[in-house]
Amino acid sequence: MRKNLDKEMLELNTDMLEMSRLLEKAINGILMGIQNKDEEIFKDFDKIVSEIGDLDSKIQSNCLRILLEQQPVATDFRRVSAGLKMITDIKRIGDQCNNIAKIILETDSDNDSKMFFEIEKISRATSDLVKEAIYAFIRNSAEDAQKVIEMDDAVDQEFIRIKEAMVEEIRKGKFDAELIVNIIIIARYFERIADHGTRIARWVIFSIKGE
């Protein structure tokens, strides 16, 4: 029985690693989409989001099967339960990446460089946070998960910086108002993605410490 459980837990780690790769690829696809405004990039992006959804369903099914069939002990039970909770946040991250992509497609291509300049830092910081949150689960490390929670402050500060910078642009009347609003909305989505990553990290701590 334990051998089967260990095999199932290893598969859960493998699936989570693949999920991390897909989420990172989705966020990088957003940046590439801004730089190039290529319809093919966003077709690939839609495929990635679909793959995230499929893997989400697979992980959920596997976690439920482990709970029902393998009778895990307390530590494994918490880990699988945390995996199920994490899937909810991962699904939200995929949805929000999709929302960002839609906004980018609707933005005037003449403003792409300005948008890229403003959101590049927050998007990369968010991508790193989400990746490290899932890696903390794979490594089964509460210490790494705590570092992820601390990373959220940098994302929050970058969102505040973007918002204040855009308010200043409105005051000066320099840029198109629609572009400024879109940049703020996209930055807000990234902040929410980081919040989901932080929740994933908190579930990792729960799975290890039961807190």
N, C-alpha and C positions, 0 to 999 in steps of 0.2 A: 504493500500500500504506500509506504513512504517513498519508494522508488518512483512510483507513478506520480506522486505529488511533486517530487523534486523535478520531474520532467515537465509537468504542467507549469510549475513556477518558472522554470528556465524559458519556456515558451512565452510566458507573460513578459519576462524581461526582454526577450527578442522582439516581441510586438511593440513594446514601449519604445525600444530603441528605433524601430522603424517609424513610429509615430513622431518621435523627435525629429528625425530626418525630414519627414514630410512637412511638418510645421515650419521648420527652418527654410525649406524650399519654397513654401507658400509665401513667407514674408520676403524672402529674396526676390521672388517673382513679382511682388508688388513694386519693389524698387526698380527692377528691370523694366517693368511696365511703364513706370513714370519716365525713365530715361529714353525708352525707345517708342512707346505708344504703338506697339506692334500687336495687332489682333491675334497673331499666332501665339504670342506669349500668354495672352489671357485665355486662349483655348487650352494651353497647357496648364494654366492656373486652375481652370475649372476641373480639369482631370485630377489635379492634385487634391483639390477640395473633396472631390468624389472619392478618391482613395482614402482620405482621412475619415470620411463617413463610413466606408466599408470596414476599415481597420477598427474604428470605434465599435462597430457592431460585433466584430470578431472578438475583441478584447472583452466586451461586456458578456458575450455568450460564454467565453472560456472561464471568466471569473465566476459566473453563476454555476457552471458545471463543476468547478473546483469546490465551491461551497456545498453543493448538493451531493457530490459523489465521492470526494476525497476525504471528507471529515478532517479538515486541517486543525492543528493545535492552535492555541491562542495567538502566537506570534504570526503564523501563516494566515490565520483567519483575519487578523487586523490588516495584514499586507494586501490580501485579496480584496477585502472590504474597501481599503483605501484606493486600490486600483479602480474599483467601480465608481467611487466618488470622483476620482480624477478624470474619468472619462467624460463626465458632465462638463467639466471646465474645458477639456480639450475640444469637445464639440462646439462649445461657445467660441473658442479661439478660431476654429475653422470658419464659423459663421461670420465672425467679425472681420476676418481676412477677406472674405467674399464681399462684405459690405464696403470695405476700403477699395477693393478693385473696381466696384461699380462706380464709386465716386470718381476715381481716376479716369475711367473711360469717358465720363461725362465732362471732364475738365478740358478747357481750351488748351490745345497742344502748345500754343505760344507761351503758356505759363508753366510748362513742365519743369524747366530748370529751377524756377523759384520754389515750386512745391518740393522737388527733390532736395534742394538745399535745406529747407526747413524741417523736413521729416526724416532725413537720413539718420541722424543721431538717435532719435527716439525709436526708430524702427529697429536699428541694429542692437540697441540696448535691450529692447523688448525680446528680440529673437534670442539673444544670449541668455536672458533670464529664463525664458520658457525651456530652452534646451537644458540649462543647468538644473532646473526643477525636475525634469524627467530623468536626467542622469543621476540626480540624488536618489530617486526611487530605485533606479537600476543598481546603483552602488549600495543601496540600503544604508545611506549615511545621513543621520540627523544633523551632523555638523555642516555638510554641504547644503542641506535644506535650509538651515538657518542663514547661511550666506546668501541664498537666493532671496529670502525675506528682506535682508538688508539691501539687496540690489534694487528693490522696488523704489526706494527713496530717490535714486538717481533718475528713474523714469518719471516719477512724480515731479521732480524739479525741472526736468526737461519739458514736460507738458506745461508747467507754469511759465517757463521761459518763452515757449512758442506762443502761448496765449497772450502774454504781455507784449511780445514783439508784434503780433498781429493787431492788437488793439492800438499800438503806436502807429502802425501802417494806416489803419483806418483814420486815426487823428490827422495824419499828414496828408491823407488822400492820395497816396502814391500808387496803390495797386487796386486791381479790380476787387470789388467787395465780395463777389461770389467766390473768387479764388481764396480770399482770406478766410471766409466761412468754411470752405472745404478743407483747408489746411487745419483749422482748429478741430473740425469734426474728425478728421483722420487721426490727428494727434490724440484726441480723446479715445478713439477706438484702440489705439496702441496702449494707452494707459490702462484701459479695461482689460486688454489682453495680458498685460503685466500683472494685473490684479488676479486674473485666473491662474497665471503661473505661480503667484505667491500662494494661492489657495492649494495648488498642487503640492507645493513645498510643505505647507502645514499638514496636509494629509500624509506626507512622507514621515514627518515627525510623529504623528499619531500612530502610524503603522509600526514604528520602532519603539516608542516610549509609552504608547497607550494614552497620550495626553492630547 
